[in-house]
């Protein structure tokens, strides 16, 4: 019986006759087509984060810094980290891979998507890799250089909203002054150092 079945299967494959031809076509499943975001030359080729995505990028960076610092504090019992420890954690935060971030098109608008960012659409195509990881790393290092490790760590100790306020919503922040990039989360009290 086995050799006959094997011969029938081989002949069916060669002739292009499958089970669906013998038993009728399976019901057609509804198809959905979700196009990938169409990226402009700046979005594809520039070494810098496009202006329209900087607010989202800032929130992603603040989230990653917060996560890394929280994990490091958890290892030492939630007490404050020493200066050398938080400097090392910030360097590691900015030098990470960032591969889990990419661009999605939501309601006709391109948005950065990944951990710590709101409004991610599960039924969409996300363009990952390419220039996004290096752009996020470069922005993160820029924030640490501009603000300084001590000020960033001080904001972290006040809570996630204080860190987002410092990096993203301050006077020169990527989300300040009605710039593109979506709605801002509630602002924290200004950090007075």
N, C-alpha and C positions, 0 to 999 in steps of 0.2 A: 504494500500500500504506500509506503514512504517513497519509493522510487517514482511511482506514478504521480504522487502529489508534487514532488520536486520537479518532475518533467513538466507538469501542467503550469506550475508557478513560473518556471523559466520561459516557457513558450508564451505565457500571458504577458510577462514583462517585455519580451522581444517584440511581440505584436502590439503592445500598448493597450492590452485589454486588462483592466483592473476589476476589482470587486464592485466598484461603483457602476461600471458599465454593465455588469451582469445583474446587479440588484437594483439599478436605478441610481441616479445621481443623489448625493446627500443634499439635504436642504441647504440652501445658500445662507451663510451666516452674514449678518449685517456687517458691512465693512466701515471702518472709520479711518479717515486719513488725517493725520496730524502733521502739518509741515514743520520743519525745523525753522527756527528764527533766521531771517535773512539779515546777515550782518553787513554793516557798511564797511568800506575800506579801513576807516579808523578803528572800528571794533575788531576787525580781523588782524590788522597789521601794526598798529601803534604799540610801542612798548609801554605806554601809559594807560591808565584806566580811563575810559571815556567819561566825560563830565556827567552824562546822564546816569551812569552807574556808580558814581563815587559815593553817594549816600548809602546805597546798599552795601558797597564794599566796606565802608567804614563800620557799619553795623556787624558785618561778618568778622572783621578784625577785632572789634571790641568783644564780641562773643568768644572768639578763640582765645584772646588774652585772658578774659575772665575765667574761662574753663581751665586753662593751664595754671593760672595762679591759684585757683580754688583747689585743684588736684594737689599742687605742691604744698599748700597749707594743710590739706588733709593728711599728708604724710608726716607732718610735724605736729599734729594734734590741733589744728586750727589756730595756732598762735601765729603771730606775725613772722614773716620770713626775714632773714638777715638781708642786708643790701646785696651781698654777693649772690645770694640765692635768688632774689627776685630779678636781678640783672640777668642771670643765667636763664631763668624761666622766660623772660621777655625775649631774649635772643632766640631761644628755642621756639617760642610761639611764632615769631616772624619768619623763621627759617624752615618751618614745617612745609609739607608738600602742597597743601591747598587744593589737592585734586578733587575734593568732594564739592567744589564750587563750579558753577557754570552759568550760562545765560538761558533763560526761558522767555517766551513771549506770552504775556498775560494781558488779555483784553487789548491786544494790539500794541502793547508797550513792552519793550525789552527790559527785563529785570534780572539782577543777579539772584541766583538761587543756591541754597545749600544750608548746612547747619546754622541755626540761630537767626535765619531770615524768615520773615512772615510771607504769607500769600503765595505759597508754592502750590502749583496746580499739578495734581497727580497725572492727569491725562494730557500731558504736553511733552514736547521734545526739549531736552536740555542739551545745549552745546557745552561740553566739558573739555578740559585739557587746553591745549593750544596756549594762547597768551595769558589766560586768566590766572593760573597759579603764580606766575612770575610777577604779574601786576599786583596781586594781593600782597605778596611778600615785599615788594618794593614799597607799597603804600604803608605797610605795617612798620617797616624799618624807618620810614620817613616820620611816622607819628612818634615813634620812640625817640628819634633824634630831635624832633621839634619840641616835644613836651618834656622829655627827660624821664628816666626810669623811676625816679623818686616820686614825681608828680603822678605818673600813671599808677604806680602802686598805691599811693595815697588815695586816689580816686577809687581804685578797686576795693580798698578797705572800707570805703563809705557805701559801697553797693554797686550793682551793675548799672543802675540808671546814672550814677555819678560818673562812671567810666565812659558811658555813651555820651553824656553831656560834654565831658572834657574833650573827647576825640572827635565827635561828630556834630554836636550842636552848639559848640562855643562860637565865639565871634568869627573865627576863620574856618569853622568846621564844614565838612562836605555837605551837611544837611542844613546849614544855617541860611537864613535870609531868603527862604522860599525857593531854594535851588531845586532842580529836578531830582527825582529819586524817590518820590513817594511820601506817604504820610510819616510824620515823625512820632516816635513814641513819646509818652508824657515826659516832660523835662524834669530833671532833678534840681535841687537847690544848687546854686553856683558854689563851686569849691573855692573857699577863701583860704589860700595858703600864704 
